[in-house]
């Protein structure tokens, strides 16, 4: 019973956009997920792939068998927002919110092996 965690924090990508990529990976193994992400032409895919690769590297560093592991959780959470102002008409300023994301991957070797 082993669990491996990898996190990427404060990524300058909207959590909604990163969540689209994560939904593609439901029901896949980490190795299959990396193959899928190689062919996805969206910016968040690179960050999700790096986080999954980091989790697999953590498995290897513990000297465990990589093929036994599956996703326990693969989640994108909202990080802090960078608040900026942009000039608008009539001397006003409107706020611009730059959203950030936290990607969390937990791999486990406890799964239904049927």
Secondary structure, DSSP 8 states (H G I E B T S, - for coil): --EEEEEEEEESS-HHHHHHHHHTTTT--HHHHHHHHHT--SHHHHHHHHHHHHHHHHHHHTT--GGG-EEEEEEEEE---EEEEEE-GGG-EEEEEE--EEEEEEEES-S---
